[in-house]
Amino acid sequence: MEVEELHLAGAKLIRPKLFRDARGFFLETYSEPRYRSAGIEAHFVQDNHSRSAQGTLRGLHYQSSPGQAKLLRVSSGRIFDVIVDIRRESPTFGKWHGLYLDAEEHHQLFIPVGFAHGFCVVSELAEVLYKVSTPYDAATECAIRWNDPELGVEWPDASPLLSARDQSSESFADFKARLGSNP
């Protein structure tokens, strides 16, 4: 596998070895020793699977405490995936990175603790599979507004399908104000 360090420290794009022939393909989607040797030391405790229709946008989500690392891949369809660095002490705090992930290339995205994450479905349907380093906890579930002008994420769909929660997420300014009051 090839691992590319992204410009937001700790985030990585993984290109697994893909073996194709007339029958189809095979790839190894996770091997703890191999991923550890590539600098991905998160211990994953839960697998999640979402299926979404074209135009659906999920995000920008994060778990407040203890945080949650993710290893994400697309098993069907295509998405535009976005991560935002929300680590107060990071030199890239408030910066975002977006990339397309699909079921043809099979690339994976490693998202360390301290990032908000979201994606927009650009194919008819998309199925997203991801491992997380801490179990889901509704009490620590948070979201930053997907179209916050301060972040300036360039989404491929200006009028996406959103959940009620994502429609009422907090602004990045409110998020920063909370950080300032909670050292």
C-alpha positions, 0 to 999 in steps of 0.5 A, spaced: 500 500 500 502 507 498 500 512 504 500 519 502 501 525 508 495 530 507 497 537 508 493 537 515 498 533 520 496 526 521 491 525 515 493 520 510 490 518 504 491 510 503 492 507 496 491 499 498 494 494 493 489 492 488 489 485 484 484 485 478 483 480 473 477 477 469 474 475 475 474 482 479 478 484 484 481 483 491 484 488 496 486 488 503 482 493 507 485 493 513 491 489 517 493 492 524 501 491 523 501 494 516 497 500 518 501 501 524 508 501 520 505 506 516 504 511 522 496 509 523 496 507 530 489 508 532 486 502 535 479 501 532 473 498 536 467 499 531 465 499 524 460 503 521 456 503 514 452 508 511 448 508 505 446 515 502 442 518 496 445 523 491 446 530 493 446 527 501 451 531 505 453 528 512 457 533 516 461 536 519 461 531 525 466 530 530 466 526 537 468 532 543 471 527 548 475 523 547 475 524 540 474 519 534 479 517 529 476 514 523 479 510 517 474 511 511 472 508 504 467 507 499 464 500 497 459 503 492 459 510 489 462 516 489 463 521 495 466 528 496 469 527 502 472 533 507 476 534 513 476 540 518 482 541 523 479 543 529 485 542 534 486 548 537 493 548 537 494 546 530 498 550 525 492 548 520 486 549 525 480 551 521 483 549 515 479 544 510 481 538 505 477 535 500 478 529 496 473 524 492 473 517 494 470 512 490 469 504 489 473 504 483 480 506 486 478 504 493 482 509 496 482 510 504 482 516 508 485 516 515 482 521 519 486 522 526 482 525 533 481 532 532 478 533 526 470 534 523 468 530 518 463 530 512 461 528 505 457 529 500 454 523 495 456 525 488 453 518 485 446 516 484 448 512 491 454 511 495 455 506 501 461 508 506 464 504 511 469 506 516 472 504 522 472 508 529 477 508 535 471 510 540 464 507 540 459 512 538 456 516 544 450 521 543 452 525 549 459 527 545 456 527 538 457 534 535 457 538 528 459 544 525 455 547 520 457 544 513 457 551 509 460 555 514 462 561 511 469 562 515 471 555 513 469 556 506 468 549 504 467 548 496 462 543 496 460 540 489 452 541 491 450 548 494 443 545 496 444 538 499 439 533 502 441 534 510 438 531 516 435 536 521 441 536 526 446 538 520 441 543 518 442 546 525 449 545 527 453 550 530 457 555 527 465 555 527 465 562 530 461 558 536 465 552 536 471 557 537 468 561 542 466 554 546 474 552 545 476 559 548 472 558 555 474 550 555 482 550 555 
